[in-house]
Amino acid sequence: MSFSRRRFLGLSGMLAGMPVAFWPRPSCGAPAPKRIALLNLHTDERLEVEYFRDAAYVPDALAAIERLLRDFRTGEQHSIDPQLMDYLVDVAASAGAPPDFSVISGYRSPQTNQRLQQQSGGVSLHSLHMQGRAIDVRLPKIDCTDLAACAQGLRRGGVGYYRASDFVHLDTGKFRTWRG
């Protein structure tokens, strides 16, 4: 877009009449820190952590998230995709709520996944839970129907809504939706 002198003067006059709070601001460059709170419903462990700061993921915070999201049946831990935490934060923001999640399931060991798959037809044989790329959650004060809709609106990752069990599955795979 080119600016003529007349257009420039018109815009500057318009800006002069606007309160400073509404002036366009250049981006400062550095992304904002990201925080998340997680409550593991099976172990009652709670974690509130800043997991992203100074344009980088915080290794100690990711290790704490990995411990909290371990397979509670076996105690096995696995690395958790940091983009999964970003997805959760973005879904909470879309829902207008703080990123303070109750966790039903995080990482699942292959043994646990196989046992669950044998007990229920709703568990994938190649679940992203086994890769640390999926989580089943609730967001306090947000109906799971609304939570799933907010996640679907972002159009990234998997979104499964399980009405009977009242939770939402989110993962960092390709965008797809389903009901369980």
N, C-alpha and C positions, 0 to 999 in steps of 0.2 A: 504494500500500500504506500503510495507516495503522498507526501504532504506539500501542499502549496503554502505559501506564506499566509494567505487568507485562512486556510483550514487550520494551520498551526495557531494563529492568533485566536481563532474561534474556540479551539479546544483549550488553549491556555486561559482564556477568559472564563470558560466554563469551569475549569479546575479552580480558578481563583475564588469562585463563589461557593465552592464545596468545602465542607468541614474537612480538616486534615485527615480525620479517621477514614474518609472515603477515597482519598487519593490512591491511585494504583501504586503498589509497592513492588520493587524488584525482589525476586527470590533471593534469599540469603545463601542458597546453595546447599547447606547441610540439612539432611532430612531430620525431622524431629525424632526424639527418643520414643521408644514404644514400650509400653508396660502391659502386663497381663496378670490376672489372678486366676488361679485354678484350685478347685477343691475336688480331690479324688473321693468319690462317694463310697468306695469300697474300703479305703484305708483311713478315711477322715483326715488325711494330710492336706494342708493348705499351703499354697505358695503365692506370694505377690512379688513380682520381679520385673525389673527393667531389663529386657532381653536384647534391646537394640539401642545403641548409643554411639555417637560420633561416627555415623555412617557405617557402622559395623555391628554384627551380632556379638553378644557378650558371651564368651565361652563358659564362664562359671554359671551364668544364668541358664544357658542351654543344657548344661550338665544337671542342674537342679530340676529343670523341666523333664529331662530324660528319667531322672529318679522317680519323680512324681507320677509319670505316665507309664511306668514299668508294668509288665504283665503281673497283676496282683495275685494271680493263681500260682505262678512259678517263681516270681521274684526276678525274672530275666529282664534286663534292660537293653535298649536299642537306641541308636541315635534317632532323634526326632527331626523331621524336616522343618527348618526354621520358617519356611514359607507357610507352613500349617499355622504357626502362631500369627503370622501376618494376616492370614485368611480369617482367623478367629477375631482378631482386632478389627478388621474391616467389616465383618458381619455384625459385630456388636455396634460399631459406629453407624452402620446402615439401619440398625434397629433402634438407634437413639439411646443406647444403654452403655454403661461402662463394661469393659471386657473382663467380666468376673464370672467365669464359667464353672458349672458343676460337671464333672467328667464321669461318664459311665464306663467308657473304655478308651484307652489310648493304644499303646503298643500291645500286640498279641504275639506270643511265640507261635511257631508253626504247630507245636503240640496242642496248645490251647485252641488255636484256630481250627485244627482238624477235629478236636472233640466237639467244639461248638457247631461246626458244620454238620457233623453226624447227628447232633441233637435238633438242629433247626435247618430248614431249607433256606432261610434268609441270610446265611453266612456264606460269603464267597470263598471258593477254594483258593483263589489267589488274592485274598484281601490285602488292601493297602495298609491295613493295621499291622501286618507282619513286616512292613518296610518303614514303619514310623511315619507314614504319610497320611494317616486317617485318625479320626477321633469321633467319639459319640458324646454329645453334650446337651446340656440345657443351659439356658440363660435366665437367672431368676427375674421374675416379674415380666418376662416376655413369653407369650404363648408359643409353643413349639411350631404351630402352624405359621405364625408370623415370622419366627426365626428362620424357618425353611424358606419362606417367601423372600426374606431379605437376602439370604444366601443365593437363591436362584437369580435374584435381580443383579447380582454381581457377575453372573455368568462365567464363573471360573471354578474349577474343581468339581468334585462330585457332591451331590446334595441328596441325601436320603432322609425321608420323613417317616418315622415309626410312631404312628398315632397311639397304638395300643400300649406301647412301652413308654411313650411320651419323651422321645429324644430325637435329635437330629444328628445324622452322620455327615461329617464334612471331610473331604480329602483333597489332596493336591494333584489328583489325576486329571484326565481330560474332563471338560464340562459335560455332565449328564445328571439326570434327576430320576428319582424313583420313590415309590411308597412301599413301606414294608408292613 
